[in-house]
Amino acid sequence: MWTALQNMLFYQRPILILIIISNILGTIYGYIWYAPQLFRSAWYFGPFIPDSPTATLFLVVSLILLLFNKKNAIIDTLAFVTLLKYGVWAVMMNFLLFIEDETIYILGVMLIISHGIMAMQALLFLPQFKFTLLSLVVTIIWVFHNDVIDYVFHQYPVYGGLGHYEAQIGYLAFWLSVLPILFVIYRLGMVKKIDQV
């Protein structure tokens, strides 16, 4: 029933186009938000600094392909894992910042909503995502390399007074990489079982 509801509400061409446009706008805003950090960082860190907008960019490409009845497993897997990882990560960081500063920021509330939607989109479009062993390997390399850039070379976005919790935040980011990857592994195993029936 849920799949039928998804098909009726979200996979219709006009709705997909609206979702794509919304994500393009969010992606542009995300890159603008990261611009100060990009300008003060070494150029070779650039592709791995704007985590959330790159995640939504993967989704935009995936949905555009879907409009043309095409799929790319590498883009789909990167979209699913990074949307979940960075969506949940940003929600948690903003809540932790509220607690640390004992203040609720309007920008923080906006970021919680927008990044919560990111994570929900990963689940919403899960039935349309294609996963393969190759796409899983590429995604594992991407997200863990990104974690190294963020927490070994200190390129993650610092949320106000949370900077002195870098080790704990890095540990959290590690598990937010592992969990969606384990889910993709599980899905691949389930697909293999179905194919064998």
HELIX and SHEET records of a PDB file:
HELIX    1   1 TRP A    2  LEU A    9  1                                   8    
HELIX    2   2 ARG A   13  ARG A   40  1                                  28    
HELIX    3   3 TRP A   43  PHE A   48  5                                   6    
HELIX    4   4 ASP A   51  LEU A   67  1                                  17    
HELIX    5   5 ALA A   73  ASP A  101  1                                  29    
HELIX    6   6 ILE A  106  LEU A  124  1                                  19    
HELIX    7   7 LEU A  126  GLN A  128  5                                   3    
HELIX    8   8 LEU A  133  TYR A  151  1                                  19    
HELIX    9   9 GLY A  160  TYR A  165  5                                   6    
HELIX   10  10 GLU A  166  GLN A  196  1                                  31    
END                                                                             
